[in-house]
Amino acid sequence: MTEHEGTYLVWLDFRKTGLDPEELEDLIINKCRLWLDSGKIFGKCGSGFQRINAACPRVVLNTALERIKTELNAYKYNEGKK
């Protein structure tokens, strides 16, 4: 994460995961059960990013980030099984 410019909307960079935008969207919505802003709605430069609203109780943000971490780890583990 890079230092933000005073906003509570944080860009998460998923480009190194190898997921295409549709796979990333599926992981975030269906596996993590989160509703973030897909970077692809901001144009080509947003592909591979998701935007999360950090203006919430810390426990909510921590839970969301833990879900993402868990699902990405599961994805990496399952990819190695192919």
C-alpha positions in Angstrom: 0.0 0.0 0.0 1.3 3.4 -0.8 0.7 6.5 1.3 -2.7 8.0 0.6 -3.6 11.6 -0.1 -6.1 12.3 2.7 -9.0 10.1 1.6 -10.6 7.1 3.2 -10.8 5.2 -0.1 -7.8 2.9 -0.5 -6.6 1.2 -3.7 -5.6 -2.4 -3.3 -3.2 -3.7 -5.9 -3.8 -7.3 -7.1 -1.8 -7.1 -10.3 0.8 -9.6 -9.1 -1.8 -12.3 -8.3 -2.2 -13.3 -12.0 -6.0 -13.0 -11.8 -7.7 -11.4 -14.7 -10.3 -8.7 -13.8 -13.2 -11.2 -14.0 -11.4 -13.7 -11.8 -10.5 -11.0 -9.3 -14.1 -9.8 -9.2 -15.3 -13.3 -8.6 -12.8 -13.8 -5.8 -13.7 -10.5 -4.0 -17.5 -10.9 -4.3 -18.1 -14.6 -4.1 -15.2 -15.9 -2.1 -14.5 -13.0 0.2 -18.1 -11.9 0.3 -17.1 -8.2 -0.1 -18.4 -5.4 -2.3 -15.5 -3.3 -3.3 -15.1 -0.9 -6.3 -13.6 -2.8 -9.1 -10.7 -0.9 -10.6 -11.9 -1.8 -14.1 -14.8 0.7 -13.8 -12.1 3.4 -13.8 -10.7 2.4 -17.1 -7.8 0.3 -18.3 -5.4 1.8 -15.8 -7.6 0.5 -13.0 -7.4 -3.1 -14.1 -6.0 -5.3 -11.3 -7.0 -3.0 -8.5 -9.9 -2.9 -6.1 -10.9 0.1 -4.0 -11.9 -0.3 -0.4 -13.6 2.2 1.9 -11.5 2.4 5.1 -14.0 4.8 6.8 -15.4 2.1 9.0 -14.8 0.5 12.4 -11.3 -1.1 12.5 -12.8 -4.5 13.2 -14.8 -4.3 10.0 -11.7 -3.3 7.9 -9.6 -6.0 9.6 -12.2 -8.7 8.9 -12.4 -7.6 5.2 -8.6 -7.7 4.8 -8.4 -11.1 6.5 -11.0 -12.5 4.2 -8.9 -11.3 1.2 -5.7 -12.7 2.7 -7.4 -16.1 3.3 -8.9 -16.4 -0.1 -5.7 -15.3 -1.9 -3.8 -17.9 0.0 -6.3 -20.5 -0.8 -6.2 -19.5 -4.5 -2.4 -19.8 -4.5 -2.5 -23.2 -2.8 -5.1 -24.5 -5.2 -3.2 -23.2 -8.3 -0.2 -25.3 -7.2 -2.4 -28.4 -7.3 -3.2 -28.1 -11.0 
